[in-house]
Amino acid sequence: MATNITTSRLAVNGTTSSPGSVLEFLVNDFKQSPANYLTVVAVLFTAILFYKLSSPSLDGQEPPLLKPRVPIIGHLIGIIKYKGAYLKILYDKTHRQIATLPILGGKLYVVFDPAIIQSIYRKKSLSFKPFASEFAQRELLISNETAKKLKTTSLVPDFFAAIHPAMTGDHLHRMNANALNYVSKELATIGDAESSLKSSNLWLWLRDLITLATSEAMYGPENPIRENTSLIEDLWIFESGLGLLLLNILPSITAPKPHNARARLQVALGKYYGARKYDHEDAGQIVRARAGDFIKHGVPDEEVGHIELALLHVATANTIPTLYFDLFHLLAQLLLFFR
C-alpha cells in the first residue's frame, strides 16, 4: 500500500529527478505519513543492532568465532541448560581447538585442546589480575566500593603476592598437618556410631571429608564449616551453579539454589572474619595474610568474609574431584589395590 501511494505521488509531481525536487518530495511525504518512515528506520536500526550483537568484531589475534544456532542468546541458553557439559557438546560438534563464543554482545574465549591450555599457562604475560574485580563482582556480589578498591588500589597485587609465601615451608606444613590430623581422626571412627560423616556414596563421603579437612586447615579451631556442616552441601551447590552466577542475570531467578547457597556461606564466613577468628595460631597463614591485606585497604571485616568465599571455593573445587577420581581408579584396578 505504501509503495503504491509513493508511486502515484511521484507520477503527480512529474518526472523531474533534480536533488531539490526529490528532497522536497521526501519532506512532504514524511509529513503526510511519518509512521512509514519511522517504521523503516526502526527496522534498519534493529537489523544493524542484531547483526552487531550476533557478530562481534574480532581482532586478528582472537580465536575464530563460533556462532550459536540462536543468535545473541544461543550460547547463553546452552550454558543455562547444560551447564559445564555445554562446552563438551560444542567440542563434539565442531572439534575446534579454540573458539570465541559471542554472548549478549560480549565474548567468551574457550580452549578445548589440552596442549594449547598448557601453552597458555606457560605464558608469563598471562595474568588473572586484570579480571579479578569483574570476576569478584559476578561471583561474589561484592559492594561497588570494594570493587572500586580492587580496580584503583594495590589490593589485588597485594593479596596475590600473599599467596606464595603463605603456601611454602612451615606455613604449608602446618596446614597439611592440621588437615591430615582431621582425616586421621575421622578414619578412626569409621563404623562407629559417633562418626560425624556417614554416607553410602563414596563420592559424597570423600567430598564431605576433604571439604571439612581443608576448611579445618584454613580456618583453625573456629572453623565455620565444621560448626555448621550443612554449609558443605551449600559449597558444592554454589560450585555447580557458578556458571550461571557468573552471568549475573537476575541470579535469584535464574540460579536460585546456588544464589541462596552463596548467601548462606557468605553470612557464615562474614561472621568468622568479622570476629577476626583467623587470628588464631592454627588458622592458615594464607587466610591471615590475605585478610590482613583487605583490612589494610579498608575493606570491612565482614565483607572480607564475603570475598574470601572465593578462597574456600578454589581450595576445594578442583582438588577434591581429582582426589576422588584418583581413588576411584586405584580401587578399580584390583591388582594395584592388593599389591
Secondary structure as UniProt FT lines:
FT   HELIX           2..12
FT   HELIX           19..32
FT   HELIX           34..54
FT   TURN            60..61
FT   TURN            71..73
FT   HELIX           74..82
FT   TURN            83..84
FT   HELIX           85..94
FT   STRAND          98..103
FT   TURN            104..105
FT   STRAND          106..111
FT   HELIX           114..121
FT   TURN            124..125
FT   HELIX           129..131
FT   HELIX           132..140
FT   HELIX           144..152
FT   HELIX           155..161
FT   HELIX           163..166
FT   HELIX           169..188
FT   TURN            189..191
FT   TURN            193..194
FT   HELIX           202..219
FT   HELIX           220..222
FT   HELIX           224..227
FT   HELIX           230..240
FT   HELIX           242..247
FT   HELIX           251..254
FT   HELIX           256..274
FT   TURN            275..276
FT   HELIX           277..279
FT   TURN            281..282
FT   HELIX           285..296
FT   TURN            297..298
FT   HELIX           301..307
FT   HELIX           309..317
FT   HELIX           319..332
FT   HELIX           334..338
//
